[in-house]
Amino acid sequence: MNGVAYDVRWLVDLNLPQTLETATVGGRKEVTRLVQLEAAPIRSTVIPSSAGYEVIDYADLGDRERDPFVMKVQHFLPGGHQHGHEHAFTFGGGVAFASLQ
């Protein structure tokens, strides 16, 4: 690859390279070897609960148009935010082209 030959010997059980040998067209060789492994400390991850989140059905977005979250997200939805009062946004490829009031 780009004038360099690679030879990799892989430790399948550990999913790690044991040896990486490179050789250039000019004859330069380099060998990198795995010489020691150390176990990393296990860290526990706390995943926050989603129990406090409200579930909003897609069909109900129009009924909740004044909800701050819905106001933020509605312009990113397919078809944009379109209805028959006050304002309308036309989306094409996710970009707003016009705003009518």
Sequence and secondary structure as in RCSB ss.txt:
>XXXX:A:sequence
MNGVAYDVRWLVDLNLPQTLETATVGGRKEVTRLVQLEAAPIRSTVIPSSAGYEVIDYADLGDRERDPFVMKVQH
FLPGGHQHGHEHAFTFGGGVAFASLQ
>XXXX:A:secstr
 TTEEEEEEEETTTTEEEEEEEEETTS EEEEE                 TTS    GGGGGGGTTSHHHHHHGG
GSTT S  SSS EEEEETTEEEEEE 
